[in-house]
Amino acid sequence: MSVLSGIFLLGAAAIAAPILFHLIRRTPKAHYEFSSLMFLKPSPPKLTRRSRLDQWLLLLLRSLVILLLAIAFMRPYFRSESQLSPEDSPQRHIAILIDQSASMRRGNLWQQAIEQAKSTVDALEPTDEVSLFGFGETLQTIVTPEDTGQLTRSQRRELVRDKLDELEPTWGASNLGTALLSVAERLEAADDLRQTHAALQIVLIGDVQSGSQLDALQTSQWPKSVRLAVRTLVTAPESNARVRLLARGDDAVDQTYVPRVRVRNVAGAQTEQFDVAWSNGTTDLPRTVTFYVPPGESLVLDVPYDVGEAKPDRLQLRGDGEGMEFDNTFYVVPPRQEQIQIAYFGSEADDDPAEMLFYLSRAFGETPARKVEVNAYDAQSVPQWEFDAGPRFVVISQTLTPPQQKVMERYLSHGGHALVVLKNDEMAREMSEWLGGISLAESTDNAAAKPEDYAMLGHIDFRHPLFVPFAAARYNDFTKIRFWRHRRVNLEGVDNPNVIAQFEDRSPALWSTTRGAGKLYVMTAGWNCNDSQLALSTKFLPLLSRWLELAARGQLASQSYVVNQAVPLPVSTGGRRVRLPDGATVELVESATQFTETSAPGIYTLLHDKQETPFAVNLADAESETDSLPQERLEQLGIVLGTTPTQAEQLEQMRQLRDIELESRQKIWKWLIVAVLILLGIETLLAARRTYQPATELGDLA
């Protein structure tokens, strides 16, 4: 026989109570005086044993009642002969997930992570399955039972230990949400496939920083069968500061521009003083600026450098503490002013405010980053452009002569970008064949432009690269731009036109076609005053700037990127290579449109067409937010936190559940209560009989 609650056995100690009551002799307390005995000499009573059991049967019944009550509270039951074996409990599948992001380079965090992972492997039971994953921006599958099915469990654990010694932290950001969700879904899918009904557990080992990306957890459901155990690693002391260069304003002048630098200190840091200086990779420049930044705050100061010296390519932060240097360098491509040429085919004067050239020539002011020049060509001018010296962008507002058309064909075939603006019906007819076979659907030259007679753009393809910057709800309102006149054209004869924008009457307002390696855009209305209000709208300058960005041939769209960000490659006529920060060179295939091997911060250089185009790659800003993420945040996203019980613990839980079921089915305690009631009845009758004394009859008094 077994019991559920053995602690109630202590209640059997109450048996001592009736025994003590039986051993206590009660002496009469009343004292009576008899006159006949007043003159007798008292004699003391003989001494006898006072501790003697007189009513042993009553004592036995009362003790038995107490004992049976104690046993009833212990809830006894008869255990079945079948015993539980390890095969009766589900196995465990432990997935070890190690953070390999750049923040794990701080102090001894990486050594702690490897030790934690190995101790987790050592604590596994013989029947446990184990997997190993690493994550930064993407999930890395290292060891899984599916990929190593030919290995035994012990061999797989040795493989995990060997792989742990080979792992290293990366320079990427931490996409914690995607990694957790991917591992959880893989565990659940593998368990469903094998039908093992295993207890699924993820052991997350890392610094669990507040800058981790958790977007995937907000949009997906966490599998309830998977538990997460978090092993948060910390450095001693907890400290980190980062340095960033602020973007300069367009109104700055190159000679007077002073770089502005922001230093941010994490909350709880014990260091408040930092030094920032420019460096060229070997030595710091003489000027050093001291920042006093309290924990959790940021400070912006000017950090100048001498114009006469060679321009540095990085900012260095000092005083952040030993082992915290992973984000103390910010790489910068030395600024230089870009010279951009725009060719304009039109006969109007550049000082006529009613014409397009007036607004185009004044659209781009000179900035430290670029200087735009507009070169106008009339009907008699035939430019002779070499590919390397050609304009960035061409605007055509008049009918091209045959020689000019040949120049434009050669320009487009080499990857140039051009915009044709149909200012009148005559131009549309004369340029019809060169534009691919357009035709006029309705004449508009004789229509009078009235203020109440205007058209608006009814449909814009914001997925097109030209309008992607305007896709946000804050910028996609084009209803304030009125078009007094536009040419209604038919594109049925054009080969594969890409209509980018349409008017309300469904006639095309802007479309593009591919000409060789270049791109040709056509607008059916201009930005001159007789046609539209486009030049006076806030969309005019961003639209022109976007055309210049798309038309950049042989140049990068930007000079600054983050680690693992794809770099769009410009069109090139020759071979292309990229020189990495360590000096190694990567050859690019001819069809490559992106460079994706930006795996480390530093200065990269694109080598193409006898040119060298440097670009900087830095850490993501979020990776420097090293404050620990509260685990309550993970619970709010639906993650089940906790540790899956071991097989021995699961067997004990199953045994307890089985015992409870057996006891509830047998209900022996009820029969014990019945026995107690019977014994109490017998004891009551017996006690009443023993205490009953019949009254003595007294004789009559004389």
Secondary structure as UniProt FT lines:
FT   STRAND          2..3
FT   HELIX           6..15
FT   HELIX           16..23
FT   HELIX           35..37
FT   TURN            38..39
FT   HELIX           56..73
FT   STRAND          76..77
FT   HELIX           86..88
FT   STRAND          92..99
FT   HELIX           102..105
FT   TURN            107..108
FT   HELIX           109..122
FT   TURN            126..127
FT   STRAND          129..135
FT   STRAND          139..143
FT   TURN            145..150
FT   HELIX           153..166
FT   HELIX           176..194
FT   STRAND          199..206
FT   TURN            210..211
FT   HELIX           215..219
FT   TURN            224..225
FT   STRAND          226..232
FT   STRAND          241..245
FT   TURN            250..251
FT   TURN            254..256
FT   STRAND          260..265
FT   TURN            267..268
FT   STRAND          273..279
FT   STRAND          284..292
FT   TURN            295..296
FT   STRAND          298..302
FT   TURN            307..308
FT   STRAND          314..318
FT   TURN            322..323
FT   HELIX           325..327
FT   STRAND          329..331
FT   STRAND          338..345
FT   TURN            350..351
FT   TURN            353..354
FT   HELIX           356..361
FT   TURN            362..363
FT   STRAND          370..377
FT   TURN            379..380
FT   TURN            387..389
FT   STRAND          393..396
FT   HELIX           402..413
FT   TURN            414..415
FT   STRAND          417..421
FT   HELIX           425..430
FT   TURN            431..436
FT   STRAND          439..442
FT   TURN            445..446
FT   TURN            451..452
FT   STRAND          457..460
FT   TURN            462..463
FT   TURN            465..467
FT   HELIX           468..470
FT   TURN            473..475
FT   TURN            479..480
FT   STRAND          488..490
FT   TURN            492..493
FT   STRAND          498..503
FT   TURN            504..505
FT   STRAND          508..515
FT   TURN            516..517
FT   STRAND          518..523
FT   TURN            529..531
FT   HELIX           534..536
FT   TURN            538..539
FT   HELIX           540..550
FT   STRAND          560..562
FT   TURN            563..564
FT   STRAND          567..568
FT   STRAND          576..579
FT   TURN            581..582
FT   STRAND          585..588
FT   TURN            590..591
FT   STRAND          594..595
FT   STRAND          602..608
FT   TURN            609..610
FT   STRAND          611..618
FT   HELIX           621..624
FT   HELIX           631..636
FT   TURN            637..638
FT   HELIX           647..666
FT   HELIX           668..691
//
